[in-house]
């Protein structure tokens, strides 16, 4: 019975460690995706500002010429 209790405790510890690692990985994935989305929004904003500045300066370029 004592051996069974030790095995159950070991299995519980392994399961706890796996769940903890899974939570850490999921949290990292969520943060990474948020940062990618934020970077995409900043790039879009920068492209718009450059286009606006070019328009103000009287430079006519299409979006494709900027890329």
N, CA, C and O atoms as CSV, one atom per row, in Angstrom:
chain,resi,resn,atom,element,x,y,z
A,1,UNK,N,N,0.830,-1.198,0.000
A,1,UNK,CA,C,0.000,0.000,0.000
A,1,UNK,C,C,0.871,1.256,0.000
A,1,UNK,O,O,0.542,2.255,-0.640
A,2,UNK,N,N,1.993,1.186,0.735
A,2,UNK,CA,C,2.883,2.348,0.791
A,2,UNK,C,C,3.532,2.587,-0.575
A,2,UNK,O,O,3.721,3.729,-0.992
A,3,UNK,N,N,3.872,1.486,-1.268
A,3,UNK,CA,C,4.466,1.583,-2.601
A,3,UNK,C,C,3.467,2.219,-3.579
A,3,UNK,O,O,3.844,3.039,-4.415
A,4,UNK,N,N,2.219,1.838,-3.467
A,4,UNK,CA,C,1.172,2.399,-4.331
A,4,UNK,C,C,1.020,3.891,-4.062
A,4,UNK,O,O,0.870,4.675,-4.999
A,5,UNK,N,N,1.058,4.287,-2.809
A,5,UNK,CA,C,0.943,5.704,-2.455
A,5,UNK,C,C,2.126,6.493,-3.020
A,5,UNK,O,O,1.943,7.606,-3.515
A,6,UNK,N,N,3.326,5.935,-2.953
A,6,UNK,CA,C,4.512,6.596,-3.516
A,6,UNK,C,C,4.370,6.756,-5.023
A,6,UNK,O,O,4.699,7.811,-5.566
A,7,UNK,N,N,3.885,5.725,-5.704
A,7,UNK,CA,C,3.703,5.811,-7.158
A,7,UNK,C,C,2.647,6.838,-7.510
A,7,UNK,O,O,2.798,7.573,-8.486
A,8,UNK,N,N,1.585,6.897,-6.732
A,8,UNK,CA,C,0.540,7.897,-6.992
A,8,UNK,C,C,1.083,9.310,-6.799
A,8,UNK,O,O,0.776,10.213,-7.577
A,9,UNK,N,N,1.889,9.492,-5.760
A,9,UNK,CA,C,2.483,10.809,-5.517
A,9,UNK,C,C,3.422,11.206,-6.652
A,9,UNK,O,O,3.424,12.358,-7.087
A,10,UNK,N,N,4.224,10.246,-7.134
A,10,UNK,CA,C,5.141,10.511,-8.248
A,10,UNK,C,C,4.359,10.881,-9.511
A,10,UNK,O,O,4.704,11.838,-10.204
A,11,UNK,N,N,3.312,10.121,-9.802
A,11,UNK,CA,C,2.494,10.399,-10.987
A,11,UNK,C,C,1.822,11.765,-10.878
A,11,UNK,O,O,1.728,12.499,-11.862
A,12,UNK,N,N,1.363,12.093,-9.696
A,12,UNK,CA,C,0.736,13.387,-9.477
A,12,UNK,C,C,1.751,14.510,-9.694
A,12,UNK,O,O,1.426,15.537,-10.290
A,13,UNK,N,N,2.968,14.316,-9.213
A,13,UNK,CA,C,4.024,15.318,-9.377
A,13,UNK,C,C,4.346,15.508,-10.861
A,13,UNK,O,O,4.486,16.640,-11.323
A,14,UNK,N,N,4.465,14.416,-11.602
A,14,UNK,CA,C,4.750,14.498,-13.038
A,14,UNK,C,C,3.620,15.227,-13.752
A,14,UNK,O,O,3.874,16.090,-14.593
A,15,UNK,N,N,2.394,14.894,-13.430
A,15,UNK,CA,C,1.241,15.543,-14.046
A,15,UNK,C,C,1.220,17.036,-13.721
A,15,UNK,O,O,0.943,17.861,-14.591
A,16,UNK,N,N,1.508,17.372,-12.485
A,16,UNK,CA,C,1.553,18.783,-12.076
A,16,UNK,C,C,2.615,19.541,-12.874
A,16,UNK,O,O,2.371,20.659,-13.328
A,17,UNK,N,N,3.788,18.936,-13.044
A,17,UNK,CA,C,4.867,19.583,-13.805
A,17,UNK,C,C,4.472,19.762,-15.267
A,17,UNK,O,O,4.759,20.801,-15.862
A,18,UNK,N,N,3.819,18.764,-15.848
A,18,UNK,CA,C,3.374,18.871,-17.244
A,18,UNK,C,C,2.344,19.984,-17.409
A,18,UNK,O,O,2.406,20.755,-18.366
A,19,UNK,N,N,1.406,20.065,-16.483
A,19,UNK,CA,C,0.382,21.112,-16.564
A,19,UNK,C,C,0.991,22.497,-16.393
A,19,UNK,O,O,0.593,23.452,-17.061
A,20,UNK,N,N,1.959,22.591,-15.494
A,20,UNK,CA,C,2.641,23.872,-15.284
A,20,UNK,C,C,3.372,24.294,-16.555
A,20,UNK,O,O,3.278,25.447,-16.975
A,21,UNK,N,N,4.094,23.368,-17.163
A,21,UNK,CA,C,4.811,23.657,-18.402
A,21,UNK,C,C,3.839,24.044,-19.508
A,21,UNK,O,O,4.101,24.980,-20.263
A,22,UNK,N,N,2.728,23.339,-19.609
A,22,UNK,CA,C,1.726,23.653,-20.627
A,22,UNK,C,C,1.181,25.065,-20.426
A,22,UNK,O,O,1.007,25.810,-21.391
A,23,UNK,N,N,0.913,25.431,-19.178
A,23,UNK,CA,C,0.418,26.786,-18.891
A,23,UNK,C,C,1.445,27.847,-19.245
A,23,UNK,O,O,1.093,28.903,-19.770
A,24,UNK,N,N,2.718,27.574,-18.959
A,24,UNK,CA,C,3.779,28.521,-19.300
A,24,UNK,C,C,3.873,28.673,-20.810
A,24,UNK,O,O,3.959,29.790,-21.320
A,25,UNK,N,N,3.857,27.554,-21.527
A,25,UNK,CA,C,3.939,27.609,-22.987
A,25,UNK,C,C,2.744,28.333,-23.586
A,25,UNK,O,O,2.902,29.124,-24.516
A,26,UNK,N,N,1.559,28.073,-23.067
A,26,UNK,CA,C,0.364,28.749,-23.580
A,26,UNK,C,C,0.444,30.247,-23.319
A,26,UNK,O,O,0.119,31.049,-24.194
A,27,UNK,N,N,0.874,30.627,-22.124
A,27,UNK,CA,C,1.020,32.043,-21.802
A,27,UNK,C,C,2.031,32.722,-22.714
A,27,UNK,O,O,1.814,33.846,-23.167
A,28,UNK,N,N,3.138,32.033,-22.981
A,28,UNK,CA,C,4.148,32.575,-23.887
A,28,UNK,C,C,3.574,32.742,-25.286
A,28,UNK,O,O,3.831,33.753,-25.940
A,29,UNK,N,N,2.802,31.769,-25.755
A,29,UNK,CA,C,2.178,31.823,-27.078
A,29,UNK,C,C,1.213,33.004,-27.168
A,29,UNK,O,O,1.200,33.715,-28.173
A,30,UNK,N,N,0.411,33.217,-26.135
A,30,UNK,CA,C,-0.537,34.335,-26.122
A,30,UNK,C,C,0.211,35.663,-26.200
A,30,UNK,O,O,-0.165,36.543,-26.974
A,31,UNK,N,N,1.256,35.809,-25.408
A,31,UNK,CA,C,2.039,37.053,-25.410
A,31,UNK,C,C,2.696,37.260,-26.770
A,31,UNK,O,O,2.678,38.370,-27.300
A,32,UNK,N,N,3.271,36.213,-27.336
A,32,UNK,CA,C,3.929,36.303,-28.641
A,32,UNK,C,C,2.937,36.749,-29.715
A,32,UNK,O,O,3.254,37.618,-30.527
A,33,UNK,N,N,1.750,36.166,-29.726
A,33,UNK,CA,C,0.744,36.551,-30.719
A,33,UNK,C,C,0.290,37.988,-30.525
A,33,UNK,O,O,0.065,38.706,-31.499
A,34,UNK,N,N,0.153,38.412,-29.277
A,34,UNK,CA,C,-0.219,39.802,-29.004
A,34,UNK,C,C,0.851,40.751,-29.543
A,34,UNK,O,O,0.532,41.762,-30.169
A,35,UNK,N,N,2.112,40.423,-29.300
A,35,UNK,CA,C,3.206,41.272,-29.767
A,35,UNK,C,C,3.263,41.322,-31.289
A,35,UNK,O,O,3.510,42.382,-31.863
A,36,UNK,N,N,3.037,40.189,-31.950
A,36,UNK,CA,C,3.015,40.185,-33.410
A,36,UNK,C,C,1.895,41.062,-33.946
A,36,UNK,O,O,2.092,41.811,-34.903
A,37,UNK,N,N,0.731,40.972,-33.339
A,37,UNK,CA,C,-0.393,41.796,-33.760
A,37,UNK,C,C,-0.082,43.279,-33.543
A,37,UNK,O,O,-0.379,44.117,-34.395
A,38,UNK,N,N,0.510,43.585,-32.411
A,38,UNK,CA,C,0.877,44.968,-32.102
A,38,UNK,C,C,1.896,45.494,-33.112
A,38,UNK,O,O,1.777,46.627,-33.579
A,39,UNK,N,N,2.888,44.686,-33.448
A,39,UNK,CA,C,3.882,45.096,-34.435
A,39,UNK,C,C,3.234,45.335,-35.796
A,39,UNK,O,O,3.568,46.298,-36.487
A,40,UNK,N,N,2.310,44.459,-36.178
A,40,UNK,CA,C,1.607,44.623,-37.449
A,40,UNK,C,C,0.839,45.931,-37.498
A,40,UNK,O,O,0.844,46.624,-38.516
A,41,UNK,N,N,0.178,46.271,-36.396
A,41,UNK,CA,C,-0.570,47.526,-36.346
A,41,UNK,C,C,0.368,48.726,-36.446
A,41,UNK,O,O,0.047,49.714,-37.106
A,42,UNK,N,N,1.522,48.640,-35.793
A,42,UNK,CA,C,2.483,49.752,-35.848
A,42,UNK,C,C,3.053,49.918,-37.255
A,42,UNK,O,O,3.237,51.039,-37.728
A,43,UNK,N,N,3.331,48.798,-37.920
A,43,UNK,CA,C,3.837,48.865,-39.291
A,43,UNK,C,C,2.790,49.496,-40.208
A,43,UNK,O,O,3.116,50.344,-41.038
A,44,UNK,N,N,1.542,49.082,-40.054
A,44,UNK,CA,C,0.471,49.674,-40.868
A,44,UNK,C,C,0.359,51.169,-40.618
A,44,UNK,O,O,0.188,51.944,-41.558
A,45,UNK,N,N,0.453,51.576,-39.370
A,45,UNK,CA,C,0.382,52.993,-39.023
A,45,UNK,C,C,1.558,53.759,-39.635
A,45,UNK,O,O,1.386,54.859,-40.161
A,46,UNK,N,N,2.741,53.170,-39.562
A,46,UNK,CA,C,3.922,53.806,-40.138
A,46,UNK,C,C,3.773,53.959,-41.647
A,46,UNK,O,O,4.098,55.012,-42.196
A,47,UNK,N,N,3.287,52.923,-42.321
A,47,UNK,CA,C,3.082,53.006,-43.769
A,47,UNK,C,C,2.102,54.121,-44.111
A,47,UNK,O,O,2.308,54.849,-45.082
A,48,UNK,N,N,1.036,54.261,-43.323
A,48,UNK,CA,C,0.054,55.309,-43.569
A,48,UNK,C,C,0.681,56.690,-43.360
A,48,UNK,O,O,0.443,57.608,-44.146
A,49,UNK,N,N,1.467,56.833,-42.316
A,49,UNK,CA,C,2.112,58.129,-42.056
A,49,UNK,C,C,3.081,58.498,-43.168
A,49,UNK,O,O,3.143,59.659,-43.572
A,50,UNK,N,N,3.841,57.523,-43.670
A,50,UNK,CA,C,4.768,57.790,-44.771
A,50,UNK,C,C,3.989,58.218,-46.010
A,50,UNK,O,O,4.375,59.169,-46.691
A,51,UNK,N,N,2.892,57.518,-46.305
A,51,UNK,CA,C,2.067,57.879,-47.463
A,51,UNK,C,C,1.497,59.286,-47.299
A,51,UNK,O,O,1.462,60.058,-48.257
A,52,UNK,N,N,1.051,59.619,-46.087
A,52,UNK,CA,C,0.517,60.968,-45.833
A,52,UNK,C,C,1.598,62.026,-46.024
A,52,UNK,O,O,1.339,63.077,-46.611
A,53,UNK,N,N,2.798,61.760,-45.536
A,53,UNK,CA,C,3.904,62.713,-45.696
A,53,UNK,C,C,4.266,62.886,-47.172
A,53,UNK,O,O,4.553,63.994,-47.626
A,54,UNK,N,N,4.249,61.788,-47.901
A,54,UNK,CA,C,4.552,61.866,-49.329
A,54,UNK,C,C,3.492,62.679,-50.060
A,54,UNK,O,O,3.810,63.449,-50.966
A,55,UNK,N,N,2.238,62.507,-49.668
A,55,UNK,CA,C,1.160,63.278,-50.274
A,55,UNK,C,C,1.343,64.758,-49.967
A,55,UNK,O,O,1.198,65.601,-50.852
A,56,UNK,N,N,1.661,65.076,-48.718
A,56,UNK,CA,C,1.903,66.471,-48.330
A,56,UNK,C,C,3.067,67.070,-49.114
A,56,UNK,O,O,3.052,68.253,-49.454
A,57,UNK,N,N,4.067,66.255,-49.397
A,57,UNK,CA,C,5.243,66.746,-50.117
A,57,UNK,C,C,5.008,66.792,-51.623
A,57,UNK,O,O,5.855,67.277,-52.372
A,58,UNK,N,N,3.866,66.291,-52.062
A,58,UNK,CA,C,3.556,66.313,-53.482
A,58,UNK,C,C,4.169,65.169,-54.258
A,58,UNK,O,O,4.258,65.230,-55.484
A,59,UNK,N,N,4.590,64.133,-53.568
A,59,UNK,CA,C,5.161,62.965,-54.239
A,59,UNK,C,C,4.038,61.981,-54.494
A,59,UNK,O,O,3.294,61.625,-53.581
A,60,UNK,N,N,3.918,61.547,-55.730
A,60,UNK,CA,C,2.852,60.599,-56.092
A,60,UNK,C,C,3.463,59.219,-56.280
A,60,UNK,O,O,4.184,58.985,-57.249
A,61,UNK,N,N,3.181,58.311,-55.364
A,61,UNK,CA,C,3.621,56.910,-55.467
A,61,UNK,C,C,2.483,56.017,-55.085
A,61,UNK,O,O,1.695,56.338,-54.196
A,62,UNK,N,N,2.392,54.889,-55.759
A,62,UNK,CA,C,1.396,53.901,-55.357
A,62,UNK,C,C,1.955,53.084,-54.202
A,62,UNK,O,O,3.154,53.125,-53.926
A,63,UNK,N,N,1.094,52.352,-53.540
A,63,UNK,CA,C,1.545,51.502,-52.433
A,63,UNK,C,C,2.570,50.495,-52.902
A,63,UNK,O,O,3.512,50.190,-52.170
A,64,UNK,N,N,2.411,49.971,-54.102
A,64,UNK,CA,C,3.323,48.947,-54.593
A,64,UNK,C,C,4.712,49.497,-54.814
A,64,UNK,O,O,5.688,48.761,-54.669
A,65,UNK,N,N,4.836,50.770,-55.161
A,65,UNK,CA,C,6.149,51.355,-55.352
A,65,UNK,C,C,6.866,51.539,-54.040
A,65,UNK,O,O,8.096,51.595,-54.017
A,66,UNK,N,N,6.133,51.637,-52.938
A,66,UNK,CA,C,6.750,51.801,-51.620
A,66,UNK,C,C,7.338,50.498,-51.106
A,66,UNK,O,O,8.219,50.530,-50.247
A,67,UNK,N,N,6.888,49.365,-51.598
A,67,UNK,CA,C,7.302,48.063,-51.066
A,67,UNK,C,C,8.486,47.508,-51.764
A,67,UNK,O,O,8.948,46.418,-51.426
